[in-house]
Amino acid sequence: MNRKRQAGFSMVELMIAAVISLLLGTALLSLYVQNKNSFNQNSNIARMQDDARFAMNELVRDIGMAGFFADLLDPTLVTPDGSLSIATDCGPAALAEWMYQAVDPISGNAISITTVDNATGATANASYSCIDAAEIRPGTDIVAIKRVTGQTVAAPLPGRIYLRSNGTVGLLYQDPAFSPPAIVVPAPFQEWEFAPSIYYIQNYTNAPGDGLPALCRKLLQPGVTPTTVTECIAPGVEDLQLEYGLDTNGNGAPDVFLANPTLADLQQVVSAKIYLLARTTDADTRYLNDKVYTLSNAPPYQPMDNFYRRTFTTTLVIRNLKNLSRLDL
């Protein structure tokens, strides 16, 4: 009886198969790791760009409306009610109730937009007392905007600050209105909510020392006694620089851009350039960022770290300062 011998794999064949399997597994693992790293990198950069675009949109909207006091073209026509108070103010120490003022009481200039160029902790706190010297990212700009919202209010809410205006005079007051008010606004009038804001770069996002800078803003929080609160809107934004276009010849167009204008200069502002530098929130140890970034008049910056960065810039018109007061345009 003939029996067929069943032949198996030889040791050499098994070793070859094992090596091929190992190579295929290594290739698949390498492909997976590369795809995962690429996905994380793209996701990190996309999140950075989304945050920066949101930050730019908020800055453009707020700065573009600086000096909008409804149908009043002259900020001196806005009279703060004597009963207004605030728990945490945010102006120079010598100017009480600064958040409610439309005009600088010393110079008489409008303070619809004010700024600090390349701030330090000391200059930031001296100009805006609600910004602690330790929270500002040194070398970045600060911009403060005074304005009302873009639409009228049908029913004012208690604790909020409103501008009552009939186009000739305006009363800034807290609802419910104090009686007697600082001035009487004859009917017909409209109500607009007051919405000041101060934008700056904070050197942390969630807690001091977390190492993630952010674009933040100080806002007026309504209440029995309103106060100033902090809202961080764009983590990873590590620099804000601004240049202000001044109309020096009265034709309504910017003739010169200044990065460090005086309050007197700011009375001629008709436009602004905004520069943002944003970085990813997560580091990539496979990447070294040795690029040099130069924004406006800030010193050149070479990070030499593992974060991706992008610069964003735009130019906008500020319609409510000098432009709207030029009735002949």
C-alpha positions as CSV (number, residue, x, y, z in Angstrom):
1,M,0.0,0.0,0.0
2,N,1.5,3.3,-1.1
3,R,1.2,6.2,1.3
4,K,1.7,9.8,0.2
5,R,3.8,11.8,2.6
6,Q,2.3,15.2,3.5
7,A,5.1,17.7,3.1
8,G,5.0,20.8,5.4
9,F,6.9,24.2,5.4
10,S,10.5,24.1,5.9
11,M,12.2,26.2,8.5
12,V,13.6,28.5,5.8
13,E,10.2,29.1,4.4
14,L,8.7,29.8,7.8
15,M,11.5,32.4,8.4
16,I,10.9,34.0,5.1
17,A,7.2,34.2,5.7
18,A,7.8,35.7,9.2
19,V,10.2,38.3,7.8
20,I,7.7,39.3,5.0
21,S,4.9,39.5,7.6
22,L,7.1,41.7,9.8
23,L,8.0,44.0,7.0
24,L,4.3,44.3,6.0
25,G,3.3,44.9,9.6
26,T,6.0,47.5,10.0
27,A,5.0,49.3,6.8
28,L,1.3,49.3,7.8
29,L,2.2,50.6,11.3
30,S,4.4,53.3,9.8
31,L,1.7,54.3,7.3
32,Y,-0.8,54.5,10.2
33,V,1.6,56.6,12.3
34,Q,2.3,58.9,9.4
35,N,-1.4,59.3,8.6
36,K,-2.2,60.0,12.3
37,N,0.6,62.6,12.6
38,S,-0.6,64.2,9.3
39,F,-4.2,64.3,10.6
40,N,-3.2,65.7,13.9
41,Q,-1.0,68.4,12.2
42,N,-3.8,69.4,9.8
43,S,-6.3,69.4,12.6
44,N,-4.1,71.5,14.8
45,I,-3.4,74.0,12.0
46,A,-7.1,74.1,11.0
47,R,-8.1,74.9,14.6
48,M,-5.5,77.6,14.8
49,Q,-6.8,79.2,11.6
50,D,-10.4,79.0,12.7
51,D,-9.5,80.7,16.0
52,A,-7.5,83.4,14.3
53,R,-10.3,84.1,11.8
54,F,-12.9,84.3,14.6
55,A,-10.5,86.7,16.4
56,M,-10.1,88.8,13.3
57,N,-13.8,89.0,12.7
58,E,-14.5,90.2,16.3
59,L,-11.8,92.8,16.1
60,V,-13.0,94.1,12.7
61,R,-16.6,94.3,13.9
62,D,-15.8,96.1,17.2
63,I,-13.1,98.4,15.9
64,G,-15.1,99.2,12.8
65,M,-18.0,100.4,15.1
66,A,-15.8,102.4,17.4
67,G,-17.5,105.7,18.2
68,F,-21.0,104.5,17.1
69,F,-23.3,106.4,19.5
70,A,-26.5,105.7,17.5
71,D,-27.7,108.9,15.7
72,L,-25.3,111.2,17.7
73,L,-22.4,112.2,15.5
74,D,-20.6,114.0,18.3
75,P,-19.5,112.1,21.5
76,T,-19.7,115.2,23.5
77,L,-23.5,115.0,23.2
78,V,-23.4,111.8,25.3
79,T,-24.0,112.6,29.0
80,P,-23.4,109.9,31.6
81,D,-26.1,109.8,34.3
82,G,-24.8,110.8,37.7
83,S,-26.1,107.6,39.2
84,L,-23.9,105.3,37.1
85,S,-21.4,103.2,39.1
86,I,-19.1,100.3,38.4
87,A,-17.6,97.7,40.7
88,T,-14.4,97.3,38.6
89,D,-13.5,100.3,36.4
90,C,-11.0,100.0,33.6
91,G,-9.3,103.3,32.9
92,P,-6.5,105.5,34.2
93,A,-6.4,105.8,37.9
94,A,-7.1,109.6,37.7
95,L,-10.3,109.1,35.7
96,A,-13.2,107.6,37.8
97,E,-16.0,105.9,35.9
98,W,-13.9,105.8,32.8
99,M,-15.9,103.0,31.3
100,Y,-18.9,105.3,31.0
101,Q,-17.1,108.3,29.5
102,A,-17.3,109.1,25.8
103,V,-15.0,112.1,26.1
104,D,-11.8,112.6,28.0
105,P,-12.6,115.2,30.7
106,I,-9.1,116.6,30.7
107,S,-8.4,117.2,27.0
108,G,-12.0,117.2,25.7
109,N,-11.0,114.6,23.1
110,A,-13.3,111.7,22.2
111,I,-12.1,108.4,23.7
112,S,-14.2,106.3,21.3
113,I,-10.9,104.4,20.5
114,T,-7.8,104.4,22.6
115,T,-4.7,102.3,22.4
116,V,-1.4,101.2,24.0
117,D,1.4,100.3,21.6
118,N,3.8,97.4,22.5
119,A,2.5,97.3,26.0
120,T,4.3,96.3,29.1
121,G,2.6,95.2,32.3
122,A,3.1,98.7,33.7
123,T,1.8,100.6,30.7
124,A,-1.2,98.2,30.3
125,N,-2.2,98.6,33.9
126,A,-1.7,102.4,34.0
127,S,-4.0,102.8,31.0
128,Y,-6.5,100.1,31.8
129,S,-6.7,99.4,35.5
130,C,-8.7,96.2,35.0
131,I,-5.7,94.6,33.1
132,D,-3.4,93.1,35.7
133,A,0.3,93.8,34.9
134,A,1.0,90.0,35.2
135,E,-1.6,88.9,32.7
136,I,-0.5,91.0,29.7
137,R,1.8,89.5,27.1
138,P,4.6,92.1,26.8
139,G,5.2,93.7,23.5
140,T,1.6,93.4,22.2
141,D,-0.9,96.1,21.5
142,I,-4.1,97.0,23.4
143,V,-7.2,98.7,21.9
144,A,-10.3,99.9,23.7
145,I,-13.5,100.7,22.0
146,K,-16.5,102.7,23.2
147,R,-19.8,102.2,21.2
148,V,-23.4,101.0,21.4
149,T,-24.8,98.0,19.7
150,G,-26.1,98.1,16.2
151,Q,-29.8,98.0,16.8
152,T,-32.3,99.6,19.1
153,V,-33.8,98.0,22.2
154,A,-37.6,97.7,22.5
155,A,-37.6,96.8,26.2
156,P,-34.6,97.7,28.3
157,L,-33.5,95.1,30.9
158,P,-32.7,95.9,34.5
159,G,-29.0,96.3,35.3
160,R,-27.9,97.0,31.7
161,I,-26.5,100.2,30.5
162,Y,-28.3,102.1,27.7
163,L,-27.9,105.2,25.6
164,R,-31.2,107.1,25.2
165,S,-31.0,109.4,22.2
166,N,-33.2,111.5,20.1
167,G,-30.5,112.5,17.6
168,T,-29.8,115.8,19.4
169,V,-28.8,114.8,22.9
170,G,-28.0,111.4,24.6
171,L,-28.3,110.1,28.1
172,L,-26.1,107.1,29.2
173,Y,-27.9,105.4,32.1
174,Q,-28.5,102.1,33.9
175,D,-32.0,100.7,33.7
176,P,-34.2,101.4,35.6
177,A,-33.5,105.1,34.9
178,F,-32.5,107.3,37.7
179,S,-34.9,110.1,38.5
180,P,-34.3,112.9,37.9
181,P,-31.8,112.0,35.2
182,A,-28.7,114.0,34.4
183,I,-30.5,115.4,31.3
184,V,-34.0,114.9,29.9
185,V,-34.1,113.5,26.4
186,P,-37.2,114.8,24.8
187,A,-39.3,112.3,22.9
188,P,-39.3,110.7,20.4
189,F,-36.2,108.9,21.4
190,Q,-34.6,105.4,21.0
191,E,-32.7,103.1,23.4
192,W,-29.3,101.5,22.4
193,E,-27.3,99.1,24.7
194,F,-23.9,100.3,25.6
195,A,-21.1,97.8,24.7
196,P,-17.5,98.9,25.4
197,S,-14.7,96.5,25.0
198,I,-10.9,96.3,25.5
199,Y,-8.9,93.8,23.4
200,Y,-5.4,92.6,24.5
201,I,-3.2,89.5,24.5
202,Q,-3.2,87.5,27.7
203,N,-0.2,85.3,28.4
204,Y,-2.5,82.4,29.4
205,T,-5.9,81.0,28.4
206,N,-7.4,79.1,31.2
207,A,-5.1,79.6,34.2
208,P,-1.9,81.5,34.9
209,G,1.1,79.5,33.8
210,D,-0.6,77.3,31.3
211,G,1.7,78.7,28.6
212,L,-1.1,79.2,26.0
213,P,-1.5,82.9,25.0
214,A,-5.0,84.1,23.9
215,L,-6.8,87.1,22.5
216,C,-9.0,88.3,25.4
217,R,-11.3,91.2,26.0
218,K,-12.6,93.1,28.9
219,L,-16.4,93.6,28.8
220,L,-19.0,95.4,30.8
221,Q,-21.1,92.8,32.7
222,P,-24.6,94.1,33.7
223,G,-25.9,93.8,37.3
224,V,-27.0,95.7,40.3
225,T,-23.6,97.3,40.2
226,P,-22.0,96.5,36.7
227,T,-18.4,95.3,36.6
228,T,-15.7,94.5,34.1
229,V,-15.2,90.8,33.2
230,T,-12.6,89.0,31.1
231,E,-13.6,86.9,28.1
232,C,-10.9,85.0,26.2
233,I,-12.1,84.3,22.6
234,A,-9.1,82.9,20.7
235,P,-6.5,80.6,22.3
236,G,-3.2,80.6,20.5
237,V,-3.3,84.2,19.3
238,E,0.0,85.5,20.7
239,D,0.4,88.9,19.1
240,L,-1.9,91.8,18.2
241,Q,-0.5,94.8,16.4
242,L,-2.4,97.8,15.1
243,E,-1.8,100.7,12.9
244,Y,-4.2,103.6,12.6
245,G,-4.9,105.5,9.4
246,L,-5.2,109.2,9.9
247,D,-7.0,111.7,7.6
248,T,-4.7,114.7,7.9
249,N,-6.0,116.7,5.0
250,G,-9.8,116.3,5.6
251,N,-10.7,114.3,2.4
252,G,-11.9,111.3,4.4
253,A,-9.1,109.0,3.3
254,P,-6.1,107.9,5.4
255,D,-2.9,109.8,4.6
256,V,-0.6,108.2,7.1
257,F,-0.6,105.1,9.3
258,L,0.7,105.3,12.8
259,A,1.4,102.4,15.2
260,N,1.7,104.7,18.3
261,P,-0.8,107.5,17.8
262,T,-1.6,110.1,20.5
263,L,-5.1,110.7,21.7
264,A,-5.1,113.9,19.6
265,D,-4.0,111.8,16.6
266,L,-6.9,109.4,17.2
267,Q,-9.4,112.2,16.6
268,Q,-8.4,111.9,12.9
269,V,-8.7,108.1,12.6
270,V,-10.6,106.8,9.5
271,S,-9.1,103.3,9.2
272,A,-7.0,100.7,10.9
273,K,-4.7,97.8,10.0
274,I,-4.9,94.7,12.2
275,Y,-2.0,92.2,12.4
276,L,-2.4,88.9,14.3
277,L,0.1,86.2,14.9
278,A,-1.4,82.8,15.9
279,R,0.2,79.5,16.9
280,T,-1.2,76.0,17.3
281,T,-2.3,75.0,20.7
282,D,-0.3,71.7,20.6
283,A,3.4,71.3,19.8
284,D,4.8,69.0,17.1
285,T,8.2,67.7,18.3
286,R,9.0,66.7,14.7
287,Y,8.9,70.3,13.7
288,L,11.2,73.3,14.6
289,N,9.9,76.7,13.9
290,D,12.9,78.9,13.2
291,K,11.0,81.4,11.1
292,V,11.3,85.2,11.8
293,Y,8.0,87.0,12.2
294,T,7.8,90.8,11.9
295,L,4.4,92.5,12.5
296,S,4.1,96.3,12.3
297,N,6.6,98.0,14.6
298,A,7.0,95.0,16.9
299,P,10.6,93.6,17.2
300,P,11.4,90.6,14.9
301,Y,10.3,87.4,16.6
302,Q,12.0,84.0,16.1
303,P,10.3,81.4,18.3
304,M,12.6,78.4,17.9
305,D,10.0,76.0,19.3
306,N,7.7,73.3,18.0
307,F,4.5,75.2,17.2
308,Y,3.2,76.1,13.8
309,R,2.3,79.7,13.2
310,R,0.5,81.9,10.7
311,T,0.1,85.7,10.4
312,F,-3.2,87.3,9.5
313,T,-3.7,90.9,8.5
314,T,-6.6,93.1,7.2
315,T,-7.4,96.8,6.8
316,L,-10.8,98.2,7.7
317,V,-12.7,101.5,7.6
318,I,-13.7,103.1,10.9
319,R,-16.9,105.0,9.8
320,N,-18.1,106.4,13.1
321,L,-15.2,108.6,14.2
322,K,-14.2,111.3,11.8
323,N,-16.0,110.0,8.7
324,L,-19.5,110.3,10.1
325,S,-18.9,113.8,11.4
326,R,-18.0,115.0,7.9
327,L,-21.5,115.8,6.7
328,D,-20.1,117.2,3.4
329,L,-18.8,113.8,2.3
